[in-house]
Amino acid sequence: VLWDVCQGTMSIPLALIGIAVGAVIGYFSSRIFHLSWDHDGQKVVGRIDTIGWVVLAAYIIFEIVRASLFETVIHTGFTAAAITFTFVSSALITRALSLHGRILRILKEEKVFG
């Protein structure tokens, strides 16, 4: 992303928008699973609840239309690829950090960690 901004392929505002939208989608996609502590197995487990199914369906629909949406809004191929990479990387990083934080919170509540 930084390379694309430095090369002038993508503007800074467009990069920031991609990062912000990706972070929001990543945060909500991390909410797909309801995490809890399994006392018998002594581990954190996840299951999909009703809200998780709704978020999962919305995420799948967004992923299906993402490419055509970005191609419609952004007309140059290089910029579309750069903004897609920005969006996806931001979403994955945010999702991983959110899940990490939720798991640590459960482990601290159960006095397994920290």
N, C-alpha and C positions, 0 to 999 in steps of 0.2 A: 504494500500500500504506500509506504513511504517512497519507494522507488517510483511508483506511478505518479505521485504528487510532484516529486523532484523533476521527473521527465516532462511534466506538463500534460500527461495523459489524462489525469484526473485532478479536478480542483479540490482545494482543501475543504470547502463547504460540503461538496458531494461526498468526500471521504468521511467527514464527521457525521453526515446524515446516515451513511451506510453503517458506521460503527454504532450510532445510537439506535437505529432500527434493529440491527443485529443483537444488541445488548437486551433490548426489550423482548424480542422474540426468544432469545436464549433464556432469559429469566422466566418467562411464562412456560417455556418448554420444560424447564427443570421442575415445574410444578405438576407435571404429568403423574409422577409417582408420589403416593403418600408414604412417607418413611416412618418406621416405628421400630422399637426394640423388641426382638424375639427373645424372651427370657429363657425358653428351653434351649434354643440354639446359640444363645449368647452372641447375637450379631444383629446388625441393622438390616431390616428387610424392607422391601418396597412393594406396594401393590397399587394398581390403578383404581381410583374411585371415580364417581360420576363426573366430577369436575375435571379429573385427569383425562377421561375419555373425550370430553368436550374440547379441552386444550389440544389433545392429540389429533382430533379430527381437524381442528382449525389449523394446526401446524402442517398437517399433510396437505390440506387444500392450499395453504400458502406456498408450500414447497412446489406443488404442481404448477401454480400460476406464476411463480417467482421469475422464471426465465423469460416468459413472454411479457410480464409486467416490466421488468428491467429493460428488455429490448424495445418496448413501446416508449418508455420514458426516455431512454438513452439510445441515441441512434448510431453511435460508433461502436464497433465491435470491441476494441481494446478497452474503452471505458466501461462497457457493460461487463466485460470479464473482470476488470479491476474492482468495480463496485460489488459484483457478486462475491468475489473473494473477500472483500472487506466485510460484507454482511455475514457470510458464512463463518469466517474466522471469529468475528465478534460474538456471534450467537453461540458457537461452540465453547469459547473461553468463558463467557458469562454463565452458560449452563453448567460447565464443570465447576466453576467457583461457587455457584449457588448450591449445587449438590454437596460439595465439600463442606461448606458452612453448615448446611442442615445436618449432615452426618456428624460433624464435630459437636454440634449442639446436643444431639441425641446421646452421643458418647459421654459428654460432660454431665448431662442430666442423670445418666445411669452410673456415673462415677467410674467409668471404664478408662477414661482419658481425661487428663487435666485435673 
